[in-house]
Amino acid sequence: MNPFYVFNRFRLASELKKLAKENTALGKPLSVLDDAVFKAMLTTDSDDSREALRSLLSACTRREVSAVQVINNDLVPVHLGAKSAKLDVHVTFNDGEVADLEMQVGKSSDDLTARAVFYAAMLFSAQLRKGKPYKDIKRVYQVFFLNCILFPQSDKLPRRYQFLEETEHDRLTDTVEIIFYELPKLEQWLKDAINKKAELRSLPEDEKWCIFMRYRHDERAKSLIKKLCREDTGIMHAEKTLTKVSRDYKKYARKMAILKNSMDRASDIYNARLEGKEEKSLEIAQKMKAMGDSTEKIHTVTGIPAEIIDKM
């Protein structure tokens, strides 16, 4: 078993457990916008999860991805004082090319564009070891799925950035690409689809994935999501993975409920016994007091505080 799958499973377990009680109680589907669910969907050690990841990566890069492997999501800083990076889904594919897929639930107080450039630079620079030529550097993709609007001046989805010349716009290199998907920009499309003014077949593959991730938990899009899962193989595998994850944490929630009930019953029994014991001690203390026994002796026998015995 890939050790990073094991690592990710333990990392995700605590995050997923936090969601278990709420989602089970409300009966809602898991939201892929939650980064714990996003990571579980794409990094679970199963064929469905691997196929979902391969399909999503193919859609985002607009290239055929033949094989993909999840790797360590902690990028090593260049020196001890440098800022480190903890990635959501860090993968290698197609003979060493690298991608990081990030889910950003809401707006950040930090600069997301600078963060994307920083992550891409770390992916880029982490490839070469001492003595290796620069021509060995493989292409890197930094992909952000944003549940917020970062570029309000345009409705374009996605936004793709590379290194281009200032005025003539010729490309300096194709080894770095930064991609932003602003998911709220799909809201109008969803409204049109609900009103039969738009159809799924009109969307590119990557935007179908965005619809799935943005609206899987949304009751308005329930029939649309079902149709996506039937018609798109990659999304179907993602749905199977999420269904399994959901079952697992409903099972966890049931176990926690059973354990809590068991503990509550044990606590009730203990408290009842304790109350009965206290009543018996009071009865004995009263009899000893009536017989003229000293406060000290009554306290030693019953454990009742001296100030209570004195007031009897």
C-alpha positions in Angstrom: 0.0 0.0 0.0 1.3 3.5 -0.9 2.5 5.0 2.4 1.1 8.4 1.5 -2.4 6.9 1.2 -1.9 5.6 4.7 -0.6 9.0 5.8 -3.5 10.8 4.2 -6.0 8.4 5.7 -4.9 9.2 9.2 -4.6 12.9 8.5 -8.2 13.0 7.1 -9.7 10.8 9.8 -9.9 13.5 12.4 -11.2 16.1 10.0 -13.9 13.8 8.6 -15.0 12.8 12.1 -15.8 16.4 12.9 -18.3 16.4 10.0 -19.9 13.1 10.9 -22.4 14.2 13.5 -23.7 17.2 11.6 -24.1 15.6 8.2 -25.7 12.4 9.7 -28.1 14.4 11.7 -29.2 16.6 8.8 -29.2 13.8 6.3 -27.3 16.0 3.8 -24.9 14.8 1.1 -21.2 15.6 1.8 -20.1 18.9 0.4 -17.0 18.6 -1.8 -16.3 22.3 -0.9 -15.1 21.1 2.4 -11.4 20.4 1.9 -11.5 17.3 4.0 -14.1 15.8 1.7 -12.3 17.1 -1.4 -9.1 15.3 -0.3 -10.9 12.1 0.7 -12.6 12.0 -2.7 -9.3 12.2 -4.6 -6.8 10.5 -2.3 -8.6 7.5 -0.9 -6.8 4.2 -1.6 -9.4 2.8 -4.0 -9.8 2.3 -7.7 -12.7 4.7 -7.8 -10.8 7.5 -6.1 -7.7 7.0 -8.4 -9.9 7.0 -11.5 -11.7 10.2 -10.3 -8.4 11.9 -9.7 -7.1 10.9 -13.1 -10.3 12.1 -14.8 -10.3 15.4 -13.0 -6.6 16.1 -13.7 -7.2 15.3 -17.4 -10.1 17.7 -17.5 -8.1 20.5 -15.8 -4.9 20.1 -17.9 -6.9 19.4 -21.0 -4.5 16.5 -21.8 -4.8 12.8 -21.5 -3.5 11.6 -18.2 -2.6 7.9 -18.3 -1.5 7.3 -14.7 -1.4 9.4 -11.6 0.1 8.9 -8.1 -0.6 10.8 -4.9 2.7 12.0 -3.3 3.7 13.7 0.0 1.6 16.9 0.5 4.3 18.6 2.6 6.7 20.6 0.5 10.2 20.9 2.0 11.3 24.6 2.4 14.5 25.7 0.7 16.1 26.6 4.1 15.2 26.3 7.8 13.7 29.8 8.0 11.7 29.5 4.8 7.9 29.2 4.7 6.7 25.7 4.1 3.6 24.6 2.2 1.0 21.9 3.0 -0.9 21.0 -0.2 -4.4 19.5 -0.5 -3.8 17.0 -3.3 -0.2 16.7 -4.6 0.3 14.3 -7.5 2.7 13.2 -10.1 1.7 12.0 -13.6 2.8 11.5 -17.2 6.5 10.7 -16.7 7.1 13.0 -13.8 4.9 16.0 -14.4 3.5 17.5 -11.2 0.2 19.1 -10.1 -1.3 20.4 -6.9 -5.1 20.6 -6.6 -6.4 23.0 -3.9 -9.9 23.6 -2.6 -10.4 27.1 -1.1 -13.8 27.2 0.7 -14.0 31.0 1.0 -12.1 34.2 0.7 -8.8 34.4 2.5 -7.3 37.4 4.3 -4.1 36.4 2.5 -3.3 37.0 -1.2 -4.5 33.9 -3.0 -2.8 34.8 -6.3 0.5 35.2 -4.5 -0.1 31.9 -2.7 -0.8 30.1 -6.0 2.5 31.5 -7.5 4.4 30.5 -4.3 3.0 26.9 -4.5 3.8 26.7 -8.2 7.4 27.9 -7.6 7.9 25.3 -4.9 6.5 22.5 -7.1 8.9 23.8 -9.9 12.0 24.1 -7.8 11.5 20.9 -5.8 12.2 18.8 -8.9 15.9 19.3 -9.4 18.7 17.9 -7.3 22.3 19.1 -7.4 24.0 18.3 -10.7 20.8 17.8 -12.7 20.3 20.0 -15.8 17.4 22.5 -16.0 16.1 20.7 -19.1 15.0 17.9 -16.8 12.4 20.1 -15.1 8.9 18.7 -15.8 5.8 20.7 -16.3 3.8 21.8 -13.2 0.2 22.7 -12.7 -1.2 24.7 -9.8 -5.0 24.4 -9.7 -7.3 26.3 -7.3 -11.0 25.6 -7.0 -12.4 28.7 -5.3 -15.8 29.0 -3.6 -15.4 32.8 -4.0 -14.9 35.4 -6.7 -11.2 36.4 -7.2 -11.5 38.1 -10.5 -14.8 40.1 -10.5 -13.9 41.9 -13.7 -14.6 38.8 -15.8 -17.1 35.9 -16.0 -14.4 33.7 -17.7 -14.1 30.2 -16.2 -11.4 29.0 -15.8 -8.6 31.5 -15.8 -5.3 30.1 -16.9 -1.9 31.9 -16.4 1.5 31.3 -17.9 4.7 33.3 -18.5 4.1 35.6 -21.5 6.0 38.6 -23.0 4.6 41.9 -22.0 3.3 43.2 -25.3 3.8 40.5 -27.9 2.5 37.8 -25.6 4.8 35.1 -26.8 5.1 32.3 -24.3 8.4 32.1 -22.4 7.9 28.5 -21.2 5.1 26.0 -21.0 6.5 24.4 -17.8 4.3 26.3 -15.4 0.5 26.8 -15.5 -1.7 28.3 -12.8 -5.4 27.7 -13.1 -8.2 29.2 -11.1 -11.8 27.9 -11.1 -14.1 30.4 -9.4 -17.1 28.1 -8.7 -19.7 30.8 -7.8 -19.5 32.0 -11.5 -21.5 28.8 -12.3 -24.6 30.1 -10.5 -26.2 31.7 -13.5 -25.6 28.5 -15.6 -27.3 26.5 -12.9 -30.3 28.8 -12.9 -30.5 28.5 -16.7 -30.2 24.7 -16.5 -33.0 24.5 -13.9 -35.1 26.6 -16.3 -34.2 24.4 -19.3 -32.2 27.1 -20.9 -28.8 25.3 -20.6 -27.7 21.7 -21.0 -24.8 19.7 -19.6 -23.5 18.7 -23.0 -22.7 22.3 -23.7 -20.1 22.4 -20.8 -16.4 21.4 -21.1 -15.3 18.5 -19.0 -13.6 20.6 -16.4 -16.7 22.8 -15.9 -18.8 19.6 -15.4 -16.5 18.7 -12.6 -16.9 22.2 -11.2 -20.7 21.8 -11.3 -20.4 18.5 -9.4 -18.1 19.9 -6.7 -20.0 23.2 -6.3 -23.5 21.7 -6.2 -23.4 18.1 -5.0 -24.8 19.0 -1.6 -27.3 21.5 -3.1 -31.0 20.3 -3.3 -31.6 22.6 -6.3 -29.1 20.6 -8.4 -30.1 17.1 -7.2 -31.4 15.8 -10.6 -28.5 17.5 -12.4 -25.9 15.8 -10.2 -27.6 12.4 -10.7 -27.4 13.0 -14.5 -23.8 14.0 -14.3 -23.0 10.8 -12.3 -24.8 8.7 -15.0 -23.2 10.3 -18.0 -19.6 11.1 -16.9 -17.4 8.2 -16.0 -14.9 10.1 -13.9 -17.6 11.9 -11.9 -19.4 8.5 -11.4 -16.2 7.2 -9.8 -16.0 10.3 -7.6 -19.6 9.8 -6.5 -18.9 6.2 -5.6 -15.9 7.3 -3.5 -18.0 9.9 -1.7 -20.8 7.4 -1.1 -18.3 5.1 0.6 -16.8 7.9 2.7 -20.4 8.9 3.7 -21.3 5.4 4.7 -18.1 5.1 6.7 -18.8 8.2 8.7 -22.4 7.4 9.2 -21.2 4.1 10.6 -18.8 6.0 12.8 -21.6 8.3 14.0 -23.7 5.3 14.9 -20.9 3.7 16.8 -20.4 7.0 18.7 -24.1 7.2 19.5 -24.1 3.6 20.8 -21.0 4.3 22.9 -22.5 7.5 24.3 -25.8 5.7 25.2 -23.8 3.0 26.9 -21.7 5.5 28.9 -24.9 7.4 29.8 -26.5 4.2 31.1 -23.4 3.4 33.1 -23.4 6.9 34.5 -27.0 6.7 35.5 -26.5 3.4 37.3 -23.4 4.8 39.1 -25.2 7.9 40.2 -28.2 5.9 41.4 -25.9 3.7 43.4 -24.1 6.7 44.8 -27.3 8.4 45.8 -28.5 5.1 47.5 -25.1 4.9 49.3 -25.4 8.5 50.5 -28.9 7.9 51.8 -27.7 4.8 53.7 -24.8 6.7 55.2 -27.1 9.5 56.4 -29.4 6.9 58.0 -26.4 5.3 59.9 -25.1 8.7 61.0 -28.5 9.7 62.4 -28.7 6.4 64.4 -25.1 6.9 65.7 -25.9 10.5 66.7 -29.0 9.3 68.5 -26.9 6.8 70.4 -24.5 9.5 71.5 -21.5 8.6 69.3 -18.9 11.4 68.7 -18.8 13.5 65.5 -15.3 12.1 64.8 -16.5 8.5 65.1 -19.6 9.1 62.9 -17.4 10.8 60.3 -14.9 7.9 60.3 -17.7 5.3 59.8 -19.9 7.1 57.3 -17.5 9.6 55.6 -20.1 12.4 56.1 -18.4 15.8 56.7 -18.3 16.9 60.4 -20.2 20.2 59.8 -23.2 18.2 58.5 -23.1 15.7 61.4 -23.1 18.6 63.8 -26.2 20.0 62.3 -28.2 16.8 62.6 
